[in-house]
C-alpha cells in the first residue's frame, strides 16, 4: 500500500481533506455544516482518494496551518459575514434571534433602535453625557418616549437638557452623525453585550423557587453581606402573601383555576388575612366545605405547604401574563376606579 510522504505535492483540497480527517468526526461535521455544496463535494472527493497519509505529512500540515493562522495579521468580521455564516447552519428564525441579540434593539436606523430601548436604561446612559448631546437625542426620538426618558433623568440635569432643547436650532448633519456614531459604538454595543434582565430580578425568581428554610437561610446570609441587594431581591420577589394584592375578581379567577386539594394545603400554612381573602370570595357553602377539608388534613409537612403555595403563585403569574388577572404593585397607578 502506497503511503503519501510528499507534502509539497498536496493540493489545497487534499490539505483540507487531511485536516478534516485528522480533527475527528465531531469537529469535521461542524465545519461541513458551514460549507456550501460545492466545497463539500470537492473536499469529499479528495478525502475518498487520499489513501494512506504518513504521520510526518499530517504533522507538517498542522504546523503550516498554525503558522498561516498566526501570520494573517487581522481578520475582518462584520454583522453581514456573521449572519451569512450562521445562515449556513441554523434556520432563519434562530439566526434572526441571535443577530437581534448581537445588534441590540431592532430598528432600521439608530433612532428606530432607541425607540425600543427601555427609558430607564437609556436615561442611565444619557445622564453621563453632555446636556447638549442629550437634547439632540431627545429631539430625534418620539415625544412620548422622550418624555419618559426625561422623567427618568436627575431633575437638575433634566432642566439643563430642557433649556438646551428650547434654545436648539436645526442640528448640523455632522453633529447628528457624530451623536449617532457614538450611540452605535458605545451604547448599542454595550447594550447588546449586557444581560437583558437585572441580576436582582433573576435572583428574586430563584429565591421564589427555593423552599422556605433554604430561602430564609440564604436571605439571612445575604443581608449580612449586602443588605441593599437583599432588600432589592425581597422587593422583587412575589410570594404567596402577595396574593393579597389581587382584587376580588382576580381572587375568583384564581379560585376557578386552582387545584382545590392544593388550595387547602396552601391555606393551611398561610396568614389569617390570606385565609379570609379566599374564604371571603367563595360562597358560604364552599368556604364551609374548604374549612372542613383543611381541618381533616391534620398536620401538614412544611415542604408540602411550600410546594402548594408555590404552585398557586406560579398559577397567578401565568394568569397575570395572559391578562386574566391584575396583580397590583401597590402604586397609585394600579388603583382601580369604580
N, C-alpha and C positions, 0 to 999 in steps of 0.2 A: 504493500500500500504506500503510495507516494505521500510524503509529508511535506507540506509547504514551508519552506525556510526563507524564501526570498521576500523580504519586507518591502524592498524598493519596487518590486513588480506589482504590488497590490493596487487595485483601482480604488477610487473613492467609495463606490457601493460595497466593494469587498471589505474595506476597512470598517464601514458602518455595520456590515453583516457580522464581522468578527466581534465587534463591540457589543452588539445586541446579544449574541450567543454567550459572551463572557459575563455579562452582568446578571444573567439569570432571567427566568420566565416572568417573574412579577414585574421587575423594572422594565423589561423589554416590552411587556404588554402595555405599560403606561406610555412608553414612547411611541409604540404603534398607534395608540389611541389619539395622538395629536399629529399624525402624519396624514397626508392626502393619499388617495388610492394609488396614484402613480408611484409615489415614493415607496409605499408598502410593496407594490409589485416588484420594483427594481431591487430593493433590499432582499426581499424573499427569494427572488431568483438567484441572487448572489449567495445567499445562505445555503440554498439547496445544492449549489455547485462548488462549494468551498473545498470539500474533502477534509482531510486532517491538517490542522494548522499547529505548528510547533509552539511550545510554551514561550520560546525566545521571541517569536513574532508577536504573540499576544502581549508580552511584556513591553516590547518596543512600541507597540501601538498605544498602550496606555500612557507610556512616557511622552510620546508625541502629542497625544490628546491633552495631557495635563499642561505641557509646555505651551500649546496653542491657546488653550483657555486662559492661561495666566498672562499671555503676552498680547491679548487682543486689545488692550487699552480699555476703552469704555464701551459699555453696552447701552443702547438706546431703547428705553421702554416707554410705551405710551398707553393711554386708555384704549386706543384703537387696536394696537397689536395685542394687548392683553385680552380684549374682547374677542378678537379673531381666534386666538389660541384656545380660549375657554369654549368657544363655539364648536370646536372640533371634537370635544369630549363630553360636553354637557348639553342638556336640552335648553331651548331658548329661554324658558321661564326661569330656570336656575341661573343662567348667565345674566339675565336682566336683574335678578335679585342681587347677585354678587356685585355687579357693576354699580348698582344703585348704592350699595353699602360703601363701595370704594369711592365713588364720585361725591357722595354726600347727598343732600336732599335733591329730589327730582326737579327738573325745570330746564328749559332751553337756554335761558340767559341767567346771569348771576342774580338778577333781580327777581326772576321767577323762582330761583332756588331759595332765596332769602324768605320768600313768602311761605315756604314750607318749614322754616326753622322756628322752633318754639320761641316765643317772645322773651322769656326769661333767659334762655341760652344766648340769644342774640344780644340782649341788654348786658349780660355779664361780660361779653366780649367788647361791646362798644364803649362801656364805661371806662375802658383803659385807653381809648383813642382820643384824638383831639375833638373838641366840640364841633369844629367846622366839618370834620370828616363825618361825624355822626349826623350832622344836619344834612349833608349831601345824601347819605344813605336813607334817612327818613323821608327825604323829598322824593326818592325814587321808588319806594315801596308803597303799597296800598295804604290808604289813610287809616283803615280800621286796624290793620296790623301795626302800623307805625304808632298809633295811639297807645296800643298795649305795650310796645317796646318803651315808649316814652314814660309810661306809668311805672315801668319796672326799673328805670334808671334812678340813681340817687337824686333827691329833689333839687339840690343846688346845681348839680351837673345838668339835669334836665332843663333847668331855667336857662343855663348858658346855651344849650342846644336850641331852645325856643327862640332866644334873642338872635342867634345867628340865622335861623330859618327865616325870621321876619325881615332880616336885612339882606337876605341872599338874592342875588340876581341870577341870570342864566349861567349855568355851570359850564365852564370850558370843557371841551371834549378831552383834552389832555388830563385835566384834573379827574374827570369821571373815569377815564381809562385807568388812571393810577389807583384810584379807590377800588375799582373793580378788580384790578390785578392783585392788590393787597388782600382783599377779601378772599379771592380764589386761592392764593398761595399760602395764606396764614390761617384764615378762619375755616374755610371749607375743608382744607386738608386735615387740620386738627380735628374738625368735627367728624369727619369720616373715620378717623382713627380712634375716636373716643367712643366708649361704650354708650349705646343709646340710652341706657337707663342708669339712674343714680344708684350707686352701690348700696346705699341705705335702703332703697326700695327692694332690691334683690335680697338683702339680708332680712328685711322685715317679712318677706314671703317665706324665707327659710325658717325663721323663728315661728311663724304661724303654723308650720307643719311639724314642729317639734312637739313631743309630749310635754305636759305641763311641768314636770320635775326638771327635765333637761332644759327647757326654756328658761325657767326661773334660775337655774344654776348658771347658765351662760349669761343671762342678763345681769345677774349679780356680779359676775366676774368682769363683764364689760363696763359696768358702772364704776368699778374700781379703777379700770384702766383708762376709760374715756367716757365720762359722764355725758358729754354733749352728744356723742354718737348714740349712746344708749337711749337718750331722750328722743332723738330723731327717729330711731327704729320703733320705739314704743308708740310714737305719734302715727307712724305709717302702718303699724300692724292693725289688722282687722280681726277682732276677737269675737267670741260668742256674745260677750256683754255688749258689743257694738250693735247687735241686732235691735237694741233699744232705739236706734236711730231710724228704724223703719216706721213709716206711717201705718195706720190701721189697714189700709188697702194692701200695703206691702206684706204685712204680717199674714193677712188672709191668703195672699198668693203663695207665700212660703208654706203655709199650712196645707194648702191644696197639693203641693208638690212633694212634701217631705214624707219619708217612711215613718208611719205612726209609731212603730216599735222604737226607732231611733229617737223620735221626739221625746218619748217618755224617759229614756235613758239620759238624753242630753239635759232635760229639765231637772232631772234628779240631782244633778250637781251644780245647778245654777242659782243665782241670787233670787230673792223673793220678787224683785222688780221684774226680772225676765219672766218668771213663772206667771205673774199677774198679767204681763203683756200678752202672753199667748192664751192664757185662760180667758182673758177679757175679750179676746177676738174670736172666741168659739161660742157655739150655742151652749146654754146652761147644761143640757144633757151631755154634749160631747165633752165639756170640761169635767163633769162629774165622772164620766167613764175613764177619762185620762188620769184623773187623780186616783181613782181606784186601781187602775193598772200600775201606776207608779208605786202605790203602797204595796201592791202584790209582788213587786220586783224584789223587795227586801234589799239587803246591802248590795251595792254595785261596785265593781272594781273601778278605780280611778282611771285606769287605762281605757276601759270601755266608755266611760263618760267623755273622756278627751276625744276619742275616735268619733263618737256620735255628734259631739259639738262641732268638731272639725268638718264632718260631713255636711252639717247644716250651714256652716259658714261658707263652705265651697259652693253649696247649692245657692245660697243668697248671692254670692259673687257672680255665678253663672246667670242667674235671673236678672241681675243688675246689668250685666254685659249685654243681655238680649233686650234690655229696655223694658222688662216686665215689672221691675220694682225700682224704686229710687232709694239709695242709701244716702241719707243726708250727712254732710260733713259738719253740720252744726253752725254753718256760716249764715249770715243774713240772706245771701243769695239763694240758699236752699229752703228758705221758709216758704210754706205753701199759703197761697191766698185763696180763701173760700168766699 
